[in-house]
Amino acid sequence: MPEPATRQPAGDDAPPAFDPVAADRAYLHERARRRARIERSRARRRAGLRFWLVLLVLLAASAGFTVTIWREIERLFGL
């Protein structure tokens, strides 16, 4: 079980000891945050591109069906 932190005397103005493990951990944490932020940005951009691509495909399919149906109506009713 961890022990409680010891208090430094109030008159001691010495800076806290440098902890290289904590510095490495903080560095890795910041790198992970940056990587996640970049990945979210890329995912958002890809999602936008997918949306417009699917919309374009649906519009093209709709236009194709419309032309096909119109031609069949003209053929059947002699318009």
C-alpha positions as CSV (number, residue, x, y, z in Angstrom):
1,M,0.0,0.0,0.0
2,P,1.4,3.4,-0.8
3,E,2.5,5.6,2.0
4,P,1.4,9.2,2.5
5,A,3.5,11.9,1.0
6,T,5.9,13.5,3.4
7,R,5.7,17.3,3.9
8,Q,8.7,19.5,3.4
9,P,9.5,22.0,6.0
10,A,7.9,25.4,5.3
11,G,11.2,27.2,5.3
12,D,12.8,25.0,2.7
13,D,12.6,26.8,-0.7
14,A,14.5,24.1,-2.6
15,P,12.8,23.1,-5.9
16,P,11.3,19.6,-6.0
17,A,13.5,16.8,-7.3
18,F,13.5,16.1,-11.1
19,D,11.7,12.9,-11.9
20,P,12.9,11.6,-15.3
21,V,10.3,8.8,-15.3
22,A,7.5,11.4,-14.9
23,A,9.0,13.6,-17.6
24,D,9.1,10.6,-20.0
25,R,5.6,9.6,-19.1
26,A,4.3,13.2,-19.7
27,Y,6.2,13.3,-23.1
28,L,4.6,10.1,-24.2
29,H,1.2,11.3,-23.0
30,E,1.5,14.5,-25.1
31,R,2.6,12.5,-28.1
32,A,-0.4,10.2,-27.8
33,R,-2.8,13.2,-27.4
34,R,-1.3,14.8,-30.5
35,R,-1.5,11.6,-32.5
36,A,-5.2,11.1,-31.4
37,R,-6.0,14.7,-32.4
38,I,-4.4,14.3,-35.8
39,E,-6.2,11.0,-36.3
40,R,-9.6,12.5,-35.4
41,S,-8.9,15.3,-37.9
42,R,-8.1,12.8,-40.6
43,A,-11.1,10.7,-39.8
44,R,-13.4,13.7,-39.9
45,R,-12.0,14.6,-43.4
46,R,-12.4,11.1,-44.7
47,A,-16.0,11.0,-43.4
48,G,-16.8,14.2,-45.3
49,L,-15.3,12.8,-48.5
50,R,-17.3,9.6,-48.0
51,F,-20.5,11.6,-47.5
52,W,-20.0,13.6,-50.7
53,L,-19.0,10.4,-52.7
54,V,-22.1,8.5,-51.6
55,L,-24.3,11.5,-52.3
56,L,-22.8,11.8,-55.8
57,V,-23.3,8.1,-56.5
58,L,-26.9,8.2,-55.3
59,L,-27.6,11.3,-57.4
60,A,-26.1,9.6,-60.5
61,A,-28.1,6.4,-59.8
62,S,-31.3,8.5,-59.4
63,A,-30.6,10.3,-62.7
64,G,-30.0,7.0,-64.4
65,F,-33.2,5.5,-63.1
66,T,-35.1,8.6,-64.1
67,V,-33.8,8.5,-67.7
68,T,-34.5,4.7,-67.9
69,I,-38.0,5.0,-66.6
70,W,-38.8,8.0,-68.9
71,R,-37.6,6.0,-72.0
72,E,-39.7,3.1,-71.0
73,I,-42.8,5.3,-70.5
74,E,-42.2,6.8,-74.0
75,R,-41.8,3.4,-75.5
76,L,-44.9,2.0,-73.9
77,F,-47.2,4.9,-74.5
78,G,-45.7,6.2,-77.7
79,L,-45.0,9.7,-76.5
